[in-house]
Structure formats: structure tokens, C-alpha cells
Amino acid sequence: MLRPLLIISSLAFAAAAHAAEAGKVIFAAGQAQVADKAGAEGTSVQEGELLMTGKDGFLYVKTVDNGLFILRPNTKARIVAYHIDQKNAANNRIKLELISGVARSKSGDAVKQARQNFRFNTPVAAIGVRGTDFTVYTDQETSRVTVLTGGVVVSGFAGGCNPDGVGPCEGAASRELFAGQRGQLLQVKRGDTAPQLLQSSSTGPDQVSPPRADEPVAKSGSTGGSSASGPVLDARKSNDFDKLVKGPSQPTQPPPSKDPVITPPLDPVVVGPEPDPIKPPPVVVEPPPPPKQLVWGRWQSFAGADITLDLEKQLNSENKMVALRRNYALFQTPGADYVVPERGSVGFNLQASEAYVYTADGALPTEAKISNGKLNVDFGARTFNTGFDLTTASGELFKMNSEGAVGYNGRLTGNELWKAPTNMNVEGQLSNENGGAAAYLFDRRLDDQRIINGATYWGVQK
């Protein structure tokens, strides 16, 4: 028995020796623990260490890349991995695990640089981020996720999605949730193939375990990640509470004068000439606003391929998100709405496109080429059909097709994948810009190991 015990001890020592510091405790209250140590302020948190809070416990961990991981009462979690490559952000690997209870995660700098390599696991679900601040409740059977800023992509453990994976599980069964969807949450139950979008109620994370009054507040109107500054840990106070409740006090009237009031004689009324009639101001007709413009691009960088769209900047602007699929996003600027004609049809020519193939082994994505594109819209039937040839870097040819519906505001929504001839997911928008345009995002699983994701932009046929 001595030799096996020595081997086990050696392996445990080797694993501990390679564990890196993931962060430090910046605040603790009540019963809080980091592995076998009390969770006091300044305590170092290593990769793989179990974090626990009791019925009155709170634990705030600042990660090494200025992120934040908060545990509320009766919670067990761990920072499984927090590997940061200062020379190549594509090698960053961050993985968090919530075993039970309620936890909040604010993305740090390393996560923002390599969102494709971030994973937040619960016993039943995998959560990926879009540059995010989110809160999760879980037990062994059910997980619920709400978003404060940014967005998440959530999937149950089924098919190709398993707890050992790196990065988000994205496919037909995954669902996305963004901060703009106030009052909603995603719920995953054990065995579910896809999360459910529900209205937040008494079962939401903040209702099950409310935050402390001093928990850092998400930026108002922000949809990006966390601030680099530390959390404010003092409860808000006001010395003007009475003024806030009762409003400003009214000025007191001066006491009446004891002296007699002498009224001067009135001046005689002088009747002058009739004034000129008042001319109404000229009517100014405001020109109609320009049509909404389409803004699209890839927000994730790869080796040798810089981003073409700043996602956080767009989310913090007045532009409205139309669609986000994997690494591509589509927005609309403010302007005149697209009004769908009651009849007729129109064809579009492909003007710009981009697509990448992703593999399950985590290798860098490879670019694919799009050609022979077609997009036709039938306004009377409120339908569209589109297709193109997709050629991978190795020369394989895939025929991509989709049919779907046209919404009242020009929104394009593709049919489900199993409804032939559709074989790809499509989300897009029609626009009046440049005399008529359209754009859509798409993705499809090519085989068990590969997924294609991309974007297309179209102009009306002249």
C-alpha cells in the first residue's frame, strides 16, 4: 500500500505546484472559505481551489485580469483554470464552475481578449460570454441565468456540448440572452437540449439570493464588461433624505406689516392705435430622417485577422442590435424604419461577405469563400429565399440554402434547419440604404467536428 500512496501524493503535489494564482479576495463577510483557509481580505485564490460561503457568507474575488467573481450565501464554486498568455491572447484559457448557489461573474481583460476560450459551467449547463456581467443560480437539476451587461450564450450538456469543453457551446440548441432583455432569464434543466427563455420571477438568481447593498452596481446603460476600477464597498448614504422624500421646503411668508397700506392713484388709461396683426411664423417642414443603416462585422480577432466591428462600442451606442451569431454581429443605426411593401418582389446581388470554419479541437478558425449568392424577397407572401456556394480552405464545396419569413419591419428570420431546403440558420434585416440593401448572419454545422459562421451584405439588383 505504501507505493500507491506515494504515487498519489506525488501527483497531488505536482498538480498543486502547477496551479497558478487566479485572483485575491477583496471582500469577505460572514462564513466564507477558500479551500482550507478562511476567506479573509487579501487571501490568494489558486486555480482549482474550492470556494464556499455559509448561510450568511459573501465572498468577492478580484481575478488577475481585473474581473470579479462574487459568491453569495450558501454557494460552492471554483475557478477551475485562469491561464493568461501575455504574448498571445488567443492562448488564454478561463474556466469557472458554480457547483451550487448563486454567483456573479464580471469579465476581466483576458476574457474580453479571448471570449471564445471562456467557459462558466454549472452541473447542467455551459455558459459563454460576449463581454459580460451576469448572475447564475444553480442546484444539481436546474440553472438560471440573468444578464446585467453584455450578453451570454447558454447550452445544456447534450450532443457535442460537455463539461470538459473549452469556450461556449454554440449550435442549434444554444440560446443567447442580452442585457437589453430586461426581466428575462434563461433556464436549463437536466436533460434539456435547449434553454428556455422565461420571465424573471421569484426563482431568479437575485430573488433566490439577493446581493448585498454594497455589491458593485452595473454601469447604467452599459452592455460591456466590468470597469477596471475596484468595487465600491460602502453602502450608499444621503444626508438629504428628508429633501428627497418631502421635496424642497417652501419659503415662509413675511409677517404682515403693521403700517397702513397706502394705495397710489391709478394713472389714466391712454388708448393708442390698434397694433399690427400678429403674423404666424412660417411653417418649417422638417426633412424626413435618413433610412436606418446596416452595420455589420466580426467582433472577434484571429491570427492575422483583426476585428471588423467593435462590439462593446456598438452595444454602448444608439445603434440597435439585429442579430449576433457566434463571432458576427449586425446592428441598425437610428433613422426611418423600413416599411415592407404590400406586394411585389425584389432580388439582391451579393456585395460583401466573410465566413470562418471552426473545429472542435480548438484550432484557429480558417477562412471560407462565398460565391454565386442569391437573395430574393416576395413581399406579397412575406417570404425570402437565399443561397450561395461556400468553399473551405481545403477546397470542399457546400451548397448553403435558407428560406424564411419577412417581418413587418423588414426582419429576415430563416426557417428551422430540418425544414428542407433550409440547411443553415439565418438572421438579418432589409434596409432602404443605397436604394435598397440587406444583410444577414448565418451558421451551420458542417459535420461532427466543424461549424461555419459568417455574414453577408446585399444590394438591390439594378
Secondary structure by P-SEA (a helix, b strand, c coil): caaaaaaaaaaaaaaaaaccccccccccccccccccccccccccccccccccccccbbbbbbccccbbbbbccbbbbbcccccccccccccbbbbbbbcccbbbbbbccccccccccbbbbcccbbbbbccccccccccccbbbbbbcccbbbbbccccccccccccccccccbbbbccccccccccccccccbbbbbcccccccccccccccccccccccccccccccccccccccccccccccccccccccccccccbbbbccccccccccccccccccccccccccccbbbbbbcccccccccccccaaaaaacccccccccccccccccccccbbbbcccccccccccccbbbbbcccccbbbbbbcbbbbbbbcccccccccbbbbcccbbbbbbbccccccccbbbbbcccccccccbbbbbcccccccccccccccccccccccccbbbbbbccc
